[in-house]
Amino acid sequence: MNRLLLLLLGLSCAGTNVYFLRDPDPTALFQYHPLLTAVTLNILFPLAIQEASQFKLTKSKALRDTAVNHHTYYGTLGLTLVYVFIGIAYYSKELNHKPHFATTHGQCGFCALVLAVVHLICGFLVHYVLPPGNIKSTIRYAHNINSYLLTLFMIVTLLYGLETGYALRHVASSYLRYSLGSTPIVMMLLAASL
C-alpha cells in the first residue's frame, strides 16, 4: 500500500514537472534532461529509498530479500536514467559548442554522478559479492553514508538547475520553479518515513 501511494504521488509530481518543463518542440533534445530528472527524482529514487527503509525494518528473510531486490531494481533503473539525462546534457552542450561542467549546476551534477557510481558499486558488493565479515560491514557503512551524500548532491544540483537558462525560459515564476524543485525533496523525505 505504501509503495502504491508513493508511486501515485511520484507520478503526479513528475507529471506536473513534465507539464511545465516540456518544450513545445518535441524534437528539442535537451528537454529530456529535466524531464528524465523529474521521473528519476520523483518516482524511482523515492521508491528505492522506501524499499531500503523496509529491508532495514523487517525481520523476515524472504521479505528482506524482496525489499533488497526492489531497492536494487529501482536504484539501478534510476541511475540508468541519470546516465541518460547527463548524457543528453553533455551531447547538447557538444552540439551547441558550450563548455562542459562550466556552471555550479554542472559541477554538482558531475559530483553526484561520481557518487552514484560509487553507490552502485558499494551496493552491488554488499548485496551480491562479499561474504559476511568486517569488509562487508565497512562497505555497507560506506554505501549508507554515500546514500546521504548522493541525495544531498542531487538536491543541490536540482536547486542550481532551477536557475539555469532552460528553467528560467520555461517557468518564469520563481515561486513555481522552486515549488516544482521541492517535490523530489518532499518525495524522498516521505519515502524515508513510510
N, C-alpha and C positions, 0 to 999 in steps of 0.2 A: 504494500500500500504506500509506504513512504517513497519507494522508487518511482511509482506511478505519479504521485503528487509532485515530486521533484522534476520528473520528465515533463509533465504538463506545464509547470511553472517555467521551466527552462525553455520549452518550445515557445511559450508566449513572450518571454523576454527576448529570445533570439529573433523571433518573428518581428517584434517591434523594432529591434535594431536593424534588421534587414530592410524593413519598410523605409526607415529614414535614411539609411546609408547606401541604398542601392543607387546605381547610376541609371539615368533614363536610357542610355545606350547599352544594350545587353552585351555588346562586343568589347566594352571597356574592361580590359583585363584586370586593372588594379582594383576595381570594385570588389573583387572576390577576396582580397586581403582582409578588409574589415568584416565582410560577410562570414567568411570561414572562422574568423576570430570570434565573432558573436556566437556561432554554433558551438565552437570548442569551449569557450569560457562560460557559456550559459547552460550548456547541456552536458557535454562529455566529461569535463573536469569535475563539476559538482557530483555527477553520478559516480565517478571514480573515488572522490572524497567520501561520499556516503558509504560506499562499499568498504573502504578502508576502516571507517568508523565501525561498521558492522562486524568485520572479522576480528577487531580488537575486543569486542564485547561478548561474542558468542563463545560458549563452552563446547558446542558440538563440533567435532572434527569435520563432518560432512558439510555443515553449514559454513564453517570457516573456510574450507577448501573452495566451496562455491563462491563465497564472497571474494576470496583472493583471485579466483579466475575472472569474476566480473570486474574487479578493480583493474586487473591486468588488461582485460579487453577494452574497457572504457578509456583507460590511460593510454594504451598503445594507439588506439584509434584517434584519440585527441592529439597525441604527439605527432602522429602521421599528418593530421591536418595542420599542425603547427609548422611542420616542414614544408607543406604545400603552400600555406599562405606566406611564409617567409620567402620561399622560392618565387612566388608571384611578385612580391615587393622587390626582390633582387632583380628579377628579369625586367620588370617595369622600369626600374632605375637604369638598367643597362640600355633598354630601348630608347630612353629619353636622355641618355648621356649625363645622368646625375650621379654625384658621388654616393658610394655605399656607406652606410653606418656613419653618416655625417651629422646626424641630429641626435639629441638625447634619446628620443624615441627609438631610433635605430640601434643605438649603442646598448640601451637597456634590453631591447629585443634580442640582440646578439648574446648578451649575458644570460638571458632567460633560455635561449636556445642551448647554450653550453650546459646550463644547469639541467635542462630537460634530458640531454644525452646522458649526463652523469646519473640522473634519477632513474632513467630507464635501465641502465647497466646495473646499478645497485639493486634495483627491484628484481631484475631477472636473476642475478646471482643469488640473492637471498631466497627467493621462492622456487628456483628451479635447478640450481647448480650446487651450492655449498652445503656440506653436511653440517649438522648441529655442532656448535662449538663457539669459541671466542671470536674467530674471524667472522663467522656468520652474524654474531651479535653486534660486532662493530660495524659491519656493512649495513645491517638493518638500521642501526642508530644513524648512520650517515644518510641512508635513504629517507628516514623520518625527518631529520633536520633539513635535508635538501628539499623536502616537500614544502616546508615553510618558506625557505629562501626562494624556491621556484615560484610559489604563489605570490610572494612579495614582488619579485621582479616582473611577473606577468601583470600584476595590478599597476605597478609604477609605469611599465611600458604602455599599458592601456591608457592611463591618465595622460601621459605625454602625447599619445596618439590623438587624444581629443583636441589638441591644439595644433594639429598638422593642417596643412592647406586643404587636404581632402575633406577632413571633418568640418572645417570652417566653411567650405563651399557647400556642403550637403546639409548641414544642420547649423543654421545661423545663430540660434538661441543657445547661449552658453548654459542656461538652466537645463534645456532639453539635452544638450550634449552630455552634461555631467549626470543627468538622470539616466540616460542610456548607458553611460560608462559605469554607473554604480550597480547596475543589475548583476554583473558577474560577482561582484564583491558580496552582495546580498545572497546570491545563489550559493556561493562557496560556504558562507557562514551558516546558511540554512542546512546545507548538506552535512556539515560537520556536527550539527546539533540534532539531526534526525536519528 
